[in-house]
Amino acid sequence: MSDQPAPVDTARQQLDPRTADAVRSHAARTRANADQYAAVLEDIATQGLPSEEDCTPWEELREAQLARLAAQRPAAA
């Protein structure tokens, strides 16, 4: 992927500046997440897998995430 902006194609519909900024922001977050994921994989390749005692069971992670999502959701009337 290049850091250079793509050439402007006049046949394309241009985005308004706020939408374009939102798309760039989403791309930056996606890139950062991919970099973090790649760093974890590189660490595993270098150091090996962590011991089972150092890991959190996926069920606990799932329940914690569901609780966070439920807390963000507005209460039903």
DRENVOGU-172266 format. One record per residue: residue number from 1; residue in one letter; chain; x negated, y, z of N, C-alpha, C in turn. Coordinates in pm, 1 decimal, padded with zeros to 6 digits, always signed. Atoms other than C-alpha are relative to their C-alpha. Layout:
+-----+------+------+----------+----------+----------+----------+----------+----------+----------+----------+----------+
! pos ! code ! unit !     n.c1 !     n.c2 !     n.c3 !    ca.c1 !    ca.c2 !    ca.c3 !     c.c1 !     c.c2 !     c.c3 !
+-----+------+------+----------+----------+----------+----------+----------+----------+----------+----------+----------+
! NUM !    a !    A !        X !        Y !        Z !        X !        Y !        Z !        X !        Y !        Z !
...
+-----+------+------+----------+----------+----------+----------+----------+----------+----------+----------+----------+
# end
This chain:
+-----+------+------+----------+----------+----------+----------+----------+----------+----------+----------+----------+
! pos ! code ! unit !     n.c1 !     n.c2 !     n.c3 !    ca.c1 !    ca.c2 !    ca.c3 !     c.c1 !     c.c2 !     c.c3 !
+-----+------+------+----------+----------+----------+----------+----------+----------+----------+----------+----------+
!   1 !    m !    A ! -00083.8 ! -00117.0 ! +00000.0 ! +00000.0 ! +00000.0 ! +00000.0 ! -00088.6 ! +00123.6 ! +00000.0 !
!   2 !    s !    A ! +00079.6 ! -00120.9 ! +00012.3 ! -00128.8 ! +00342.6 ! -00085.8 ! +00056.1 ! +00111.0 ! +00087.7 !
!   3 !    d !    A ! -00044.8 ! -00117.0 ! -00077.2 ! -00118.7 ! +00656.4 ! +00125.8 ! +00043.3 ! +00113.0 ! -00092.5 !
!   4 !    q !    A ! -00038.7 ! -00101.7 ! +00097.6 ! -00057.2 ! +00851.3 ! -00192.0 ! +00150.3 ! -00009.0 ! -00024.9 !
!   5 !    p !    A ! -00143.6 ! +00004.6 ! +00029.6 ! +00303.6 ! +00953.5 ! -00254.9 ! +00022.2 ! -00053.1 ! -00141.3 !
!   6 !    a !    A ! -00033.6 ! +00053.3 ! +00131.6 ! +00470.2 ! +00776.7 ! -00543.7 ! +00031.2 ! +00115.9 ! -00093.7 !
!   7 !    p !    A ! -00033.7 ! -00106.6 ! +00095.0 ! +00504.2 ! +00983.5 ! -00861.2 ! +00151.1 ! +00022.8 ! -00001.1 !
!   8 !    v !    A ! -00141.9 ! -00035.7 ! -00000.9 ! +00835.2 ! +01164.8 ! -00880.7 ! +00063.4 ! -00048.8 ! -00128.9 !
!   9 !    d !    A ! -00076.3 ! +00049.0 ! +00113.8 ! +01079.2 ! +00987.6 ! -01109.2 ! +00125.0 ! +00085.4 ! -00007.4 !
!  10 !    t !    A ! -00112.5 ! -00093.4 ! +00010.2 ! +01331.2 ! +01241.9 ! -01235.3 ! +00133.8 ! -00071.7 ! -00009.8 !
!  11 !    a !    A ! -00125.4 ! +00073.8 ! +00008.8 ! +01590.9 ! +00966.0 ! -01283.5 ! +00050.1 ! -00041.0 ! +00137.6 !
!  12 !    r !    A ! -00040.7 ! +00038.6 ! -00135.5 ! +01599.6 ! +00900.6 ! -00909.2 ! +00076.4 ! +00112.5 ! +00067.7 !
!  13 !    q !    A ! -00073.7 ! -00098.4 ! -00078.8 ! +01839.4 ! +01071.6 ! -00674.2 ! -00087.2 ! +00040.0 ! +00117.6 !
!  14 !    q !    A ! +00084.4 ! -00048.9 ! -00108.1 ! +01642.2 ! +01287.3 ! -00433.7 ! +00077.5 ! +00000.7 ! +00131.4 !
!  15 !    l !    A ! -00060.4 ! -00002.7 ! -00133.0 ! +01709.8 ! +01261.2 ! -00061.2 ! -00009.3 ! +00141.0 ! +00056.4 !
!  16 !    d !    A ! +00011.5 ! -00128.9 ! -00067.8 ! +01784.2 ! +01562.8 ! +00148.1 ! -00117.0 ! -00011.4 ! +00099.4 !
!  17 !    p !    A ! +00120.1 ! +00004.3 ! -00083.9 ! +01485.9 ! +01658.9 ! +00368.9 ! +00017.8 ! -00075.3 ! +00132.3 !
!  18 !    r !    A ! -00020.0 ! +00071.1 ! -00127.1 ! +01638.2 ! +01525.8 ! +00694.1 ! +00005.6 ! -00150.0 ! -00021.5 !
!  19 !    t !    A ! -00006.5 ! +00143.1 ! +00030.2 ! +01715.4 ! +01188.7 ! +00536.6 ! -00137.9 ! -00052.8 ! -00036.0 !
!  20 !    a !    A ! +00135.8 ! +00041.3 ! +00036.6 ! +01367.9 ! +01169.8 ! +00384.7 ! -00087.7 ! -00010.9 ! +00124.2 !
!  21 !    d !    A ! +00077.1 ! +00007.1 ! -00124.7 ! +01216.6 ! +01245.7 ! +00726.5 ! +00038.8 ! -00123.2 ! +00081.7 !
!  22 !    a !    A ! -00046.0 ! +00118.0 ! -00073.4 ! +01429.8 ! +00971.8 ! +00883.5 ! -00056.2 ! -00127.7 ! -00062.3 !
!  23 !    v !    A ! +00055.7 ! +00116.8 ! +00068.9 ! +01313.6 ! +00721.9 ! +00620.4 ! -00149.2 ! -00011.7 ! +00029.4 !
!  24 !    r !    A ! +00143.0 ! +00002.5 ! -00033.3 ! +00949.3 ! +00820.3 ! +00680.7 ! -00022.2 ! -00044.4 ! +00144.5 !
!  25 !    s !    A ! +00010.5 ! +00038.5 ! -00140.0 ! +01001.5 ! +00782.9 ! +01055.2 ! +00022.7 ! -00150.1 ! +00016.0 !
!  26 !    h !    A ! -00026.8 ! +00143.5 ! -00005.0 ! +01150.1 ! +00435.8 ! +01007.3 ! -00119.6 ! -00077.9 ! -00056.2 !
!  27 !    a !    A ! +00117.3 ! +00065.6 ! +00058.4 ! +00856.4 ! +00340.3 ! +00783.6 ! -00116.5 ! +00000.3 ! +00098.1 !
!  28 !    a !    A ! +00109.5 ! -00008.6 ! -00097.3 ! +00609.9 ! +00459.2 ! +01049.0 ! +00021.3 ! -00097.1 ! +00115.2 !
!  29 !    r !    A ! -00029.1 ! +00095.0 ! -00107.9 ! +00785.4 ! +00258.0 ! +01322.5 ! -00020.7 ! -00143.6 ! -00046.9 !
!  30 !    t !    A ! +00016.3 ! +00134.2 ! +00055.5 ! +00793.5 ! -00049.7 ! +01098.2 ! -00147.8 ! -00033.5 ! -00014.7 !
!  31 !    r !    A ! +00144.3 ! +00019.7 ! +00015.8 ! +00423.4 ! -00007.4 ! +01019.4 ! -00066.3 ! -00023.6 ! +00135.7 !
!  32 !    a !    A ! +00057.0 ! +00015.7 ! -00133.9 ! +00338.7 ! +00030.9 ! +01389.1 ! +00035.0 ! -00137.0 ! +00057.9 !
!  33 !    n !    A ! -00040.7 ! +00132.5 ! -00048.6 ! +00539.1 ! -00282.5 ! +01476.0 ! -00078.8 ! -00109.9 ! -00069.9 !
!  34 !    a !    A ! +00076.7 ! +00099.9 ! +00074.8 ! +00363.0 ! -00478.0 ! +01200.9 ! -00144.3 ! -00002.8 ! +00048.2 !
!  35 !    d !    A ! +00137.1 ! -00005.9 ! -00051.0 ! +00023.9 ! -00357.7 ! +01327.4 ! -00010.9 ! -00067.5 ! +00136.2 !
!  36 !    q !    A ! +00000.2 ! +00062.3 ! -00132.4 ! +00111.5 ! -00466.0 ! +01681.8 ! +00012.3 ! -00151.8 ! -00012.8 !
!  37 !    y !    A ! -00017.9 ! +00142.9 ! +00022.9 ! +00228.9 ! -00806.4 ! +01559.5 ! -00129.8 ! -00061.3 ! -00053.7 !
!  38 !    a !    A ! +00126.1 ! +00049.2 ! +00055.9 ! -00090.3 ! -00849.0 ! +01354.6 ! -00108.0 ! -00007.5 ! +00107.7 !
!  39 !    a !    A ! +00099.8 ! +00000.9 ! -00107.8 ! -00301.3 ! -00760.2 ! +01659.8 ! +00021.1 ! -00119.9 ! +00093.0 !
!  40 !    v !    A ! -00029.1 ! +00116.2 ! -00084.2 ! -00126.2 ! -01029.0 ! +01865.5 ! -00046.2 ! -00127.9 ! -00069.4 !
!  41 !    l !    A ! +00042.2 ! +00119.5 ! +00073.5 ! -00184.7 ! -01287.9 ! +01594.4 ! -00152.1 ! -00011.0 ! -00006.2 !
!  42 !    e !    A ! +00146.2 ! +00000.9 ! +00001.8 ! -00551.8 ! -01186.7 ! +01566.9 ! -00055.7 ! -00041.8 ! +00135.7 !
!  43 !    d !    A ! +00043.0 ! +00038.7 ! -00133.7 ! -00588.2 ! -01220.9 ! +01944.6 ! +00018.5 ! -00150.0 ! +00021.6 !
!  44 !    i !    A ! -00023.6 ! +00144.1 ! -00012.4 ! -00433.3 ! -01568.1 ! +01934.2 ! -00103.0 ! -00077.5 ! -00081.1 !
!  45 !    a !    A ! +00099.2 ! +00068.0 ! +00083.4 ! -00666.3 ! -01665.7 ! +01649.3 ! -00137.0 ! +00001.8 ! +00066.3 !
!  46 !    t !    A ! +00131.3 ! -00014.1 ! -00063.4 ! -00968.3 ! -01540.4 ! +01846.9 ! -00006.6 ! -00071.4 ! +00134.2 !
!  47 !    q !    A ! +00002.7 ! +00048.7 ! -00137.9 ! -00877.6 ! -01639.1 ! +02203.4 ! +00074.7 ! -00131.7 ! +00020.4 !
!  48 !    g !    A ! -00084.6 ! +00117.6 ! -00016.8 ! -00633.7 ! -01924.1 ! +02146.9 ! +00131.6 ! +00038.6 ! +00066.3 !
!  49 !    l !    A ! -00130.0 ! -00025.2 ! -00061.7 ! -00285.9 ! -01958.7 ! +02289.9 ! -00015.6 ! +00020.1 ! +00150.6 !
!  50 !    p !    A ! +00005.6 ! -00016.9 ! -00145.5 ! -00223.7 ! -01835.4 ! +02645.6 ! +00051.8 ! -00126.4 ! +00068.9 !
!  51 !    s !    A ! -00048.4 ! +00116.0 ! -00074.3 ! -00159.7 ! -02092.9 ! +02914.0 ! +00149.7 ! +00015.0 ! +00024.5 !
!  52 !    e !    A ! -00144.3 ! -00000.6 ! -00021.5 ! +00198.8 ! -02188.7 ! +02979.3 ! +00038.1 ! +00080.2 ! +00124.4 !
!  53 !    e !    A ! -00027.7 ! -00073.1 ! -00123.9 ! +00178.2 ! -02037.6 ! +03330.3 ! -00001.8 ! +00151.8 ! -00021.2 !
!  54 !    d !    A ! +00009.6 ! -00143.7 ! +00028.3 ! +00095.0 ! -01696.1 ! +03178.5 ! +00111.8 ! +00049.8 ! -00090.9 !
!  55 !    c !    A ! -00104.9 ! -00036.7 ! +00095.2 ! +00398.5 ! -01698.7 ! +02949.6 ! +00135.0 ! +00011.9 ! +00069.7 !
!  56 !    t !    A ! -00137.4 ! -00013.6 ! -00048.2 ! +00758.1 ! -01593.4 ! +03007.7 ! +00088.6 ! -00086.7 ! -00088.4 !
!  57 !    p !    A ! -00089.3 ! +00082.7 ! +00081.6 ! +01018.6 ! -01849.0 ! +02895.7 ! +00091.6 ! +00087.3 ! -00086.4 !
!  58 !    w !    A ! -00079.8 ! -00080.1 ! +00092.1 ! +01215.8 ! -01727.3 ! +02595.4 ! +00140.2 ! +00024.0 ! +00054.6 !
!  59 !    e !    A ! -00134.1 ! -00019.3 ! -00056.4 ! +01542.4 ! -01775.9 ! +02787.0 ! +00003.3 ! +00123.7 ! +00090.8 !
!  60 !    e !    A ! +00006.6 ! -00118.3 ! -00086.5 ! +01433.2 ! -01514.0 ! +03042.2 ! -00010.4 ! +00127.4 ! -00083.6 !
!  61 !    l !    A ! +00012.8 ! -00116.3 ! +00088.6 ! +01330.5 ! -01275.6 ! +02764.8 ! +00133.8 ! +00032.6 ! -00065.4 !
!  62 !    r !    A ! -00130.9 ! -00020.3 ! +00063.6 ! +01665.5 ! -01328.2 ! +02590.3 ! +00097.6 ! +00064.0 ! +00096.6 !
!  63 !    e !    A ! -00094.0 ! -00053.0 ! -00098.5 ! +01865.3 ! -01264.3 ! +02907.0 ! -00032.2 ! +00144.0 ! +00037.1 !
!  64 !    a !    A ! +00039.8 ! -00137.6 ! -00030.7 ! +01665.0 ! -00950.4 ! +02985.7 ! +00039.5 ! +00094.7 ! -00113.4 !
!  65 !    q !    A ! -00037.5 ! -00083.8 ! +00114.5 ! +01722.9 ! -00816.6 ! +02634.0 ! +00151.2 ! +00017.1 ! -00007.0 !
!  66 !    l !    A ! -00146.1 ! -00011.1 ! +00000.4 ! +02094.4 ! -00895.1 ! +02650.3 ! +00048.6 ! +00093.8 ! +00109.4 !
!  67 !    a !    A ! -00036.9 ! -00091.3 ! -00108.7 ! +02116.7 ! -00713.7 ! +02983.4 ! -00029.5 ! +00144.9 ! -00039.4 !
!  68 !    r !    A ! +00032.5 ! -00136.1 ! +00045.3 ! +01941.0 ! -00409.0 ! +02832.9 ! +00103.3 ! +00048.8 ! -00101.8 !
!  69 !    l !    A ! -00099.2 ! -00037.8 ! +00101.3 ! +02179.6 ! -00408.8 ! +02536.7 ! +00136.2 ! +00026.2 ! +00063.8 !
!  70 !    a !    A ! -00128.8 ! -00019.3 ! -00068.3 ! +02483.9 ! -00445.7 ! +02764.9 ! +00001.2 ! +00131.5 ! +00077.0 !
!  71 !    a !    A ! +00007.3 ! -00125.3 ! -00075.8 ! +02365.5 ! -00152.0 ! +02975.3 ! +00011.1 ! +00121.3 ! -00092.6 !
!  72 !    q !    A ! -00006.9 ! -00110.1 ! +00096.6 ! +02341.5 ! +00065.5 ! +02662.6 ! +00140.5 ! +00015.4 ! -00059.3 !
!  73 !    r !    A ! -00132.6 ! -00000.4 ! +00062.3 ! +02691.0 ! -00025.2 ! +02545.4 ! +00098.6 ! +00070.4 ! +00091.4 !
!  74 !    p !    A ! -00098.9 ! -00066.3 ! -00084.9 ! +02972.2 ! +00199.4 ! +02666.2 ! +00102.1 ! -00100.8 ! +00054.7 !
!  75 !    a !    A ! -00095.6 ! +00091.0 ! -00065.4 ! +03214.4 ! +00031.0 ! +02906.4 ! +00135.2 ! +00007.3 ! -00070.6 !
!  76 !    a !    A ! -00133.7 ! +00004.5 ! +00059.8 ! +03549.5 ! -00078.2 ! +02768.4 ! +00100.0 ! +00061.1 ! +00097.6 !
!  77 !    a !    A ! -00100.9 ! -00065.6 ! -00085.3 ! +03848.5 ! +00115.6 ! +02895.1 ! +00097.4 ! -00098.6 ! +00055.0 !
+-----+------+------+----------+----------+----------+----------+----------+----------+----------+----------+----------+
# end
